[in-house]
């Protein structure tokens, strides 16, 4: 008796259904241009902010010699609390756009619905892809700050950049799920982007200009309550209740978007 053993290299991926792999690849193909554009913009912002920091700090200290500006304060105030955070918010929203509602408006929804995957899985795979991309954007760009700081004669702790980046992406899930929701609610090709970008920009600038006051997700994302007032570095004591609130709102938005997908006639 001869026993023949055969192997199939594709079996290593059999734990992921073929239909899901197709949808995952489709989600990547549809969003990769947005992802790379956002990555370039965030990296460019960080490079500009770090390389121009010596001149800015010198001018600031010349005008306010009694209140010298620390480099760590410059990084948090200009990046993690304002420009970097704001650009990441817009990037996360853009990455969340798409879905069956937009495909219905462009006439390609029947192709997605013909795949051997439930429509809920279509939505969840797209959401997972957007989440993974937003995490990469936040962490990769944030970790560039300590890497570049030495070029201008400054030092910024790697652990601080990692902490701020991770905390921002975790609390920022509420932004991502908001984008997922409006992308499934509005059918027009440009309706969801306009509604999302305009509303988030107005609210973000409203809080940063102190026109709006009170608890807000933007202060949670920048860890405002967890930093040293003098150095504006993380103290190690995080306000987990604020993060839990953001995650709770994220789940509510995610389940709401999922309910829209399940009940809508595409």
N, C-alpha and C positions, 0 to 999 in steps of 0.2 A: 504494500500500500504506500502510495506516495502522497505526502501532505504538502500542498502548495500554499505558501503564505503570501498574500498580496497586501499591499498597503496603498492607501490613497492619500496623497499629501493634502488634499482639500479637507480631509476629515478633521484636521486640527481646528478648523473653523466651523465645524458642524454644530457647536453649541450656540452659534448665532444663526438663526434662520436665514435662508437665502434672501427671502423677501426683505427682511430687516437690513441686511447688508446692502441691498440695492437702494433702499431708502436712505440709509446712512451716507452712501456714496453720492446720491442725488442731493442730499442736504449740504454736503461739503462742496460739491460742484457749484451749487447755486449761491453759496455764501462766501466762497473763498476770496473772490475779488473784494468784497466788502471788508473781510477780515484783514487782508494784506494792506488795503488802503488805510484802515484804522490803525494798524500796527505801525505803518510808516509815519502817520501823523503823530501818534503818541511818542514814538522814538524821536522824531524831529523836535517835538516840544521839549522833551527832556534834555536833549543835546543843547538846544538853544538856551534853555533856562540855566543849565549848569555852566556852560561856557561864557555866558554873559553875567554870571553872578559876581565876579570880582569887581567889575565896573559899577554894577548896581549897588553893591554893599559899600563900596568906597564913597560913592556919591551920597548915599543915605547917611553914612556916619559923618560925612562932612557937614551935612545940614543938621543932623541931630547928634552932636558929639556926646551929649549927656545920656543918650539912649542908644548905645551901639547895637547894631543888628548882627545877631549870630547867624552863622551859615545854616544851622539846623532850623532856626526860625524862618529864614528865607525859604528853605525847601518846603516846610510844612505849609506856610502861609501862601506861597505862590503856586505850589504844585498840589500837594495832597488835600488842601482845603479849598482850592480854587480851580486853576487852569487844568491840571492833570485830572482832577476828579470830574470837572465839567465835561472835558473831552471824552473821558471814559464812559460817562453816562450817555452821551450822544452815540458813541460807538456801540454800546450794549443795546441801545434801542434799535439802531439800524440792523444789528445782527439778528435781532428777534423778528424782524419783518419778514413777510412771505406767507406761506401757508395756503390752505385750500381756498380761503376767501379771495385772495389775490389771484390764485390760479383760475378761479371761476371767472373773474373779471377778464383775464387774458385768454380764456378758452382752453387751458391745458389741464384743468381739474380732472376730466375723465381719464387722462393718462395715469395720474397718481392714484385715483380710485380703482383703477384696473389692476394695480399691483396686488400680489397676494398678501396684503397686510391690512389689518383693520385701520380704519381712519384714525382711531385714538392712538394707535402706534405711530402712524404718520406724524401726528402732532408731537408726541413725546420724544421721538427720535430727533425731530427738528429742534425741540426745546433743549435736548441734551447737547446737540451740536453747538447751539448758540451759547449755552452755559460754558462748555469747554473752551470755546473761542474767547469768551469774555474773560475767563480766568487767565488764559495765556496772555491776553492783552494787558491785564492789570499787573500780573506778577513780572512778566518779562520787562515791561517798561519801567516798573518801579525799581527792579534790581539793577537797572542801568544807571541809576543815580549814584550809588556808592562806587560803581565801576568807573564812572567819569569824574567823580569829585577829585580824585588824586591829580587829574590833569590840570586843575586850577589851584592846586595847593591846599585843598580842603579834604576833610575826612567825614564821611557819613556812614554810620554803622550799617552793615549788611542786614543785621537782625531787625533794625528799625524799618528799613525799606521793605523787607519781607513782611513784617508785621502790619505796616500800613497797607501794603498791597493786598494781603490776604483778607484783612478786615474790610477793606473797601469792596472787594469782590463778593464777600459773604453777605454784607448788608445790602450791596447793590443788586442782589437777586430780585429785589422788589422792582427795580427798574426794568430788568430783563423780562420778568413775568408781566409787567404792565405792557411792554411792547408786544409780547405774545398775545395778550388779550385783545388789544386794539387791532392787531393784524388779522384776527379771526372775526372781529366784529364788523369792520369796515371793508366793503368789497372793492371799492375804487382802488386803482393801482397807486395813486398818490395820496389818497385820503388818509390812510393810517400814518404814513411818514409825516405829513403836514400836521395832523392833530398831535402826534406824539412829540415831535421836535419842538413845535411852538409851545405846547403846554409845559413840557419839562424845562425848556429854556426860561420861560416866564417865571415859573415857580422857583427854579434854582437861583436866578438873579434876584428875585424878590427876597429870598431868605438871605442871600449874601450881601444885599444892600440894606438889610434890616428893615425892609418894608413889611415883610411877614415875620412874625415872631412865634416862639414856642417850639415844641418838639418837632423835629423833622428828620427825615431819612438822610439828608445830606450831611448834617452834623454827625450822625451815627457813622456814616461811611468814612468820614475823615477822623473818627475817633476823638472828637473834640473834648469829650468828657474824660478821656483816658490819658491826656498828655500833661507834662510838666509845664506850668504857665510860663516859666522863664526860658527853658530850652526848647519847648514844644516837641519833646521826644516822648515816646511811650513810656509810661511809668511801670508797666507790667500789671496794673490793675485795670482789667477791662470791665465795662458795663455790659454784662452778658444779657441782662434783661432787655436792653435796647436792641441787641442783635437778635434775640428771640422774637421780639416784636416784628422786626423786619422779615424774619423767616416765616412768621405766622402770616403776615400780609402777603408774602410771596406765594405761600401755599394756597391762600384764598383766591388770589388772582389766577394761579395755575389751574386750580380746579374749576374756576369759573370759565376760563378759556376752554378747558377740556369739555365742559358741559355744552358750550356753544358748538364745538366741533361735532359732538355726538348727536345733537338734536337738529342741526342745520341741514337744510336740503341743498346739496351741491349739484 
